[in-house]
């Protein structure tokens, strides 16, 4: 019976049951796309990462339960954690080739992992879709857009925490998803991220969203090194640094399970 290994790790946290869970499937060669999509659907997590060796490094792909996506931070962090903690990888950094270009992950001395991702500077939206405000249940306000997502700034952390979105309405937004953010009480900024278009009503902690959030808040706060919490029910903690056209995001990962998939 054919099998493939599978791991699950919680990213952007140092304890299980927090942060964002991702499945990780290291492969020697690609499975059919339909099979990888069915595995992701079966896992029913925000993302499942698959990777194969490529020219001394690795190529990585990410699937939500319904679609393949171009960039995913938490599943990349989880994959690096699996390589270092379970598969005996011992180089200073690991390089993943992806649809979004090269993505490097470095293991830090304090046990965290640092993602080196492309930045996604936000642009103002002159006529934002009404479904964003209806979906978030807020009055019309300024909206920005990055490569993937709409971004809405709210007055304070409590207003982000207390959102009760209408996910079906948010799914009408012509984007990967919608991010709500504000200044934080104990950190520089907080956020929540909603991706019903991709089969994820709320993503617990979204590394790729911080490619947009980091340049947004760096400009607003006048600083390049930022602390952040994604204030979903599971919560996740990130240290973000804007370095030219790259965003460095550091966080822990906690291994939850390992096993095998039987076909």
C-alpha positions in Angstrom: 0.0 0.0 0.0 1.6 3.4 -1.0 2.2 5.7 1.9 3.6 9.2 2.4 4.7 10.8 5.7 2.7 13.6 7.2 3.4 15.9 10.1 1.4 18.6 11.7 2.9 21.6 13.5 1.4 24.7 15.1 3.2 27.8 13.7 3.9 31.1 15.4 3.6 29.6 18.9 5.8 27.7 21.2 2.9 25.4 22.5 0.5 23.1 20.8 -3.2 24.2 20.4 -2.1 27.8 19.7 -0.9 29.5 16.6 -1.8 28.2 13.2 -1.8 24.4 12.5 -0.3 23.3 9.2 0.2 19.8 7.7 3.6 19.1 6.1 4.1 16.3 3.6 7.8 15.8 2.5 7.9 14.0 -0.8 10.6 12.6 -3.1 8.5 13.4 -6.2 5.2 15.2 -6.8 1.9 13.4 -6.3 -0.8 14.3 -8.9 -2.3 17.7 -8.2 -5.7 16.1 -7.6 -4.3 13.8 -5.0 -2.5 16.7 -3.1 -5.8 18.7 -3.2 -7.7 15.8 -1.8 -5.1 15.3 1.0 -5.5 19.0 1.9 -9.3 18.6 1.9 -9.0 15.6 4.1 -6.7 17.4 6.5 -9.2 20.3 6.7 -6.5 22.7 7.9 -5.9 26.2 6.6 -2.9 24.8 4.6 -1.1 21.6 3.7 2.5 22.0 2.4 4.1 19.6 0.0 7.8 19.8 -1.0 10.3 17.9 -3.1 14.1 18.2 -3.5 15.2 20.5 -6.2 18.8 21.3 -7.1 20.1 20.9 -3.6 17.2 22.9 -2.1 13.4 22.2 -2.1 10.3 23.3 -4.0 7.2 24.0 -1.9 3.5 24.1 -2.8 0.6 24.9 -0.5 -3.0 23.8 -0.7 -6.0 25.0 1.3 -9.0 22.5 1.5 -10.2 23.9 -1.8 -7.4 25.6 -3.8 -3.7 25.8 -4.3 -2.3 29.2 -3.1 0.7 31.3 -4.2 2.2 32.1 -0.8 1.7 30.7 2.7 3.9 31.8 5.7 2.7 29.5 8.5 3.0 26.3 6.5 6.5 27.3 5.4 7.5 27.9 9.0 6.0 24.6 10.0 7.8 22.8 7.1 11.2 24.2 8.2 10.5 23.1 11.8 9.7 19.6 10.6 13.0 19.5 8.5 15.1 20.7 11.5 13.4 18.9 14.3 12.3 15.6 12.7 14.3 15.0 9.4 17.8 15.8 10.6 18.3 18.9 8.4 21.4 20.7 9.8 22.3 23.6 7.4 22.1 27.2 8.7 19.1 27.9 6.5 16.7 26.1 4.2 15.7 27.5 0.8 12.3 26.8 -0.7 11.5 27.6 -4.3 7.9 28.6 -4.8 5.4 30.4 -7.0 6.3 33.6 -5.2 10.0 33.2 -5.7 12.8 32.0 -3.3 11.8 31.8 0.3 14.6 31.3 2.9 14.0 30.1 6.5 16.7 30.5 9.1 16.9 28.7 12.4 17.8 31.1 15.2 19.8 30.4 18.3 16.7 30.9 20.5 14.8 28.2 18.7 12.6 30.5 16.6 12.5 30.4 12.8 12.8 33.5 10.6 11.0 33.6 7.3 12.5 35.8 4.5 9.5 36.7 2.3 8.8 39.4 -0.4 7.1 42.5 0.9 3.7 43.5 -0.4 3.3 47.3 -0.2 -0.4 48.4 0.1 -2.1 50.7 -2.3 -5.2 52.8 -1.4 -8.4 51.6 -2.9 -10.6 54.5 -4.2 -13.9 52.7 -4.5 -13.7 49.6 -2.2 -16.4 47.0 -2.6 -19.3 47.5 -0.2 -19.2 43.8 0.7 -16.1 44.4 2.8 -17.9 46.8 5.2 -21.0 44.7 5.2 -19.0 41.5 5.8 -17.1 43.1 8.7 -20.2 44.8 10.0 -18.5 48.2 10.1 -19.1 51.7 8.6 -17.3 52.5 5.4 -13.7 53.5 5.9 -10.4 53.7 4.1 -9.2 50.5 2.4 -5.9 49.4 1.0 -5.0 46.5 -1.3 -1.9 44.3 -1.7 -1.2 41.6 -4.2 -3.6 39.2 -2.6 -5.8 40.9 0.1 -7.8 43.9 1.0 -6.7 45.7 4.2 -8.9 47.7 6.6 -7.6 49.7 9.5 -9.9 49.8 12.6 -9.7 52.3 15.5 -8.2 50.0 18.2 -7.4 46.4 19.2 -10.8 45.8 20.8 -12.6 46.7 17.6 -10.5 44.0 15.8 -11.0 41.4 18.5 -14.8 42.0 18.6 -15.5 41.6 14.9 -18.2 39.1 14.1 -17.9 38.8 10.3 -20.4 37.6 7.8 -18.2 35.2 5.9 -20.5 34.7 3.0 -20.6 38.4 2.4 -16.8 38.7 2.7 -16.5 35.9 0.2 -17.9 38.3 -2.4 -14.7 40.5 -2.2 -12.6 40.2 -5.4 -9.4 39.1 -3.6 -7.8 36.2 -1.7 -9.3 37.7 1.5 -9.8 40.6 3.8 -7.5 41.6 6.7 -8.6 43.8 9.6 -5.9 45.6 11.7 -5.2 48.2 14.3 -2.5 49.5 16.6 -2.0 47.0 19.4 -2.3 47.5 23.2 0.8 45.6 24.1 2.4 45.2 20.6 2.9 47.5 17.6 -0.1 46.1 15.7 -2.8 43.4 15.8 -4.8 41.8 13.0 -7.3 39.2 11.9 -7.5 37.6 8.5 -10.5 36.2 6.7 -10.3 34.0 3.5 -13.7 32.4 2.8 -12.8 32.7 -0.9 -10.1 30.0 -0.3 -12.2 27.8 2.0 -10.8 29.4 5.2 -13.3 31.6 7.1 -10.7 32.8 9.5 -7.0 31.9 9.4 -5.6 31.8 12.9 -2.1 33.3 12.0 -1.2 34.4 8.5 2.5 34.9 7.7 1.8 36.0 4.1 -0.6 38.7 5.4 2.3 40.2 7.3 4.1 40.8 4.0 1.3 43.5 3.6 0.9 44.5 7.3 4.6 45.1 7.9 5.2 47.8 5.3 1.7 49.3 6.2 2.6 49.7 9.9 6.3 50.5 9.3 5.2 53.6 7.4 2.6 54.5 9.9 4.7 54.1 13.0 8.0 55.2 11.5 9.9 52.1 12.5 11.3 49.0 10.7 11.1 46.5 13.5 7.6 45.6 14.7 5.9 43.3 17.1 2.6 41.8 16.2 -0.2 39.5 17.4 -2.9 37.9 15.2 -5.8 38.0 17.6 -7.8 35.1 16.4 -9.1 32.6 18.9 -5.8 30.6 18.8 -3.5 33.7 18.6 0.0 33.9 17.2 3.0 36.1 17.9 5.4 37.5 15.3 8.4 39.7 15.2 8.4 41.5 11.8 11.3 43.4 10.2 11.1 45.4 7.0 14.4 45.1 5.1 14.2 46.8 1.7 11.7 44.8 -0.4 11.8 41.8 2.0 9.9 41.1 5.2 11.5 39.0 7.9 9.1 37.3 10.2 10.2 35.3 13.3 8.2 32.8 15.3 8.3 29.5 17.0 6.6 26.2 15.9 5.4 23.3 18.0 5.2 19.8 16.5 1.7 18.3 17.2 1.7 14.9 15.3 3.5 12.7 12.8 2.3 9.7 10.9 1.7 8.4 7.4 -1.0 8.7 4.8 -2.1 5.4 3.2 -3.5 5.5 -0.3 
